[in-house]
Amino acid sequence: YDGDRPVKSFSVGTGKDESKTPEGEFKIINKLEEPWYRAQDIPGGDPTNPLGSHWLGLSVPGTDGTTYGIHGTNDPSTIGKYVSLGCIRMNNSGVKWLYQNIPLETSVHITNK
């Protein structure tokens, strides 16, 4: 949004169980290009990396912006489904647009409605 005017919208994939994606008001607290997937030790840029091309870390309480985020994917067929471990998954082109256009400290409102 720019004020009350929507600028762009994106399709996403969220938590396998709706409750896995945290709901509330958060801020983008870090941004990474070619993020490393620590859970399976997959380097950024590797085509098997499920985090895709970019990461926007969220200020979910009790985390440091590396647990929950908005990120790309290496499997575009998962967009529009409940598939993640709680993150918001996007096509790489969409998350790249956000990465380039949304500054740190941008507010993010997550709801299941």
C-alpha positions as CSV (number, residue, x, y, z in Angstrom):
1,Y,0.0,0.0,0.0
2,D,0.9,3.6,-0.5
3,G,-1.3,5.2,2.2
4,D,-4.7,3.6,1.6
5,R,-4.0,2.8,-2.1
6,P,-3.0,-0.8,-3.0
7,V,0.2,-0.7,-5.1
8,K,0.8,-4.4,-5.8
9,S,-0.6,-7.8,-4.7
10,F,1.0,-11.3,-4.7
11,S,-0.1,-14.9,-4.4
12,V,1.6,-16.7,-1.5
13,G,2.0,-20.1,0.2
14,T,1.7,-20.2,4.0
15,G,2.1,-22.7,6.8
16,K,1.1,-26.4,6.3
17,D,-1.3,-25.8,9.2
18,E,-2.9,-22.3,9.2
19,S,-1.7,-21.8,12.8
20,K,2.0,-22.3,11.8
21,T,2.2,-18.9,10.1
22,P,2.3,-16.2,12.9
23,E,-0.5,-13.7,12.7
24,G,-0.2,-10.0,13.8
25,E,1.8,-6.9,13.1
26,F,5.5,-7.3,12.4
27,K,8.3,-5.3,10.7
28,I,10.8,-6.4,8.1
29,I,14.1,-6.5,10.2
30,N,16.5,-8.0,7.7
31,K,16.9,-8.6,4.0
32,L,19.0,-11.2,2.4
33,E,19.8,-12.0,-1.2
34,E,20.4,-15.7,-1.9
35,P,19.7,-16.8,1.7
36,W,21.3,-19.9,3.1
37,Y,18.9,-22.6,4.2
38,R,20.3,-23.5,7.6
39,A,17.9,-26.4,8.4
40,Q,19.4,-28.5,5.6
41,D,22.7,-26.6,5.1
42,I,21.9,-25.6,1.5
43,P,23.8,-22.6,0.3
44,G,22.1,-19.5,-1.2
45,G,21.8,-19.7,-5.0
46,D,21.6,-23.5,-5.0
47,P,18.6,-24.6,-7.2
48,T,17.6,-27.0,-4.4
49,N,17.3,-24.2,-1.8
50,P,13.6,-23.9,-0.8
51,L,14.1,-20.3,0.2
52,G,14.5,-19.1,-3.3
53,S,16.2,-15.9,-4.3
54,H,15.5,-13.5,-1.5
55,W,14.5,-13.3,2.2
56,L,12.7,-10.6,4.2
57,G,12.9,-11.5,7.9
58,L,10.0,-10.6,10.2
59,S,10.1,-9.3,13.7
60,V,8.1,-12.2,15.2
61,P,8.7,-12.1,19.0
62,G,11.3,-14.5,20.3
63,T,13.1,-14.7,16.9
64,D,15.8,-12.7,15.3
65,G,14.3,-12.3,11.8
66,T,15.7,-15.6,10.7
67,T,12.9,-17.9,11.8
68,Y,9.9,-16.4,10.0
69,G,10.1,-14.4,6.8
70,I,8.8,-13.7,3.4
71,H,10.9,-15.6,0.9
72,G,11.0,-17.0,-2.6
73,T,10.8,-20.7,-3.5
74,N,12.4,-23.3,-5.7
75,D,9.0,-24.8,-6.3
76,P,6.4,-22.3,-7.8
77,S,3.7,-25.0,-7.8
78,T,3.5,-24.5,-4.0
79,I,2.2,-20.9,-4.2
80,G,-1.4,-20.6,-3.2
81,K,-1.2,-23.6,-0.8
82,Y,-0.6,-24.4,2.8
83,V,2.9,-25.8,2.4
84,S,5.6,-24.0,4.5
85,L,6.8,-24.4,8.1
86,G,5.3,-21.0,8.8
87,C,7.0,-18.6,6.4
88,I,5.2,-16.7,3.7
89,R,6.4,-18.2,0.4
90,M,6.3,-16.3,-2.9
91,N,7.4,-16.6,-6.5
92,N,11.0,-15.4,-6.8
93,S,10.0,-12.5,-9.1
94,G,7.5,-11.2,-6.5
95,V,9.9,-11.4,-3.5
96,K,12.6,-9.8,-5.6
97,W,10.3,-6.9,-6.2
98,L,9.6,-6.6,-2.5
99,Y,13.3,-6.8,-1.7
100,Q,14.1,-4.0,-4.1
101,N,11.1,-1.7,-3.2
102,I,10.3,-2.3,0.5
103,P,12.7,-0.8,3.0
104,L,13.7,-2.2,6.4
105,E,11.2,-1.4,9.2
106,T,8.2,-1.7,6.8
107,S,5.1,-2.9,8.6
108,V,3.7,-6.3,7.7
109,H,0.2,-7.3,8.7
110,I,-0.5,-11.1,8.6
111,T,-4.0,-12.5,8.9
112,N,-5.6,-15.7,7.8
113,K,-8.6,-13.9,6.4
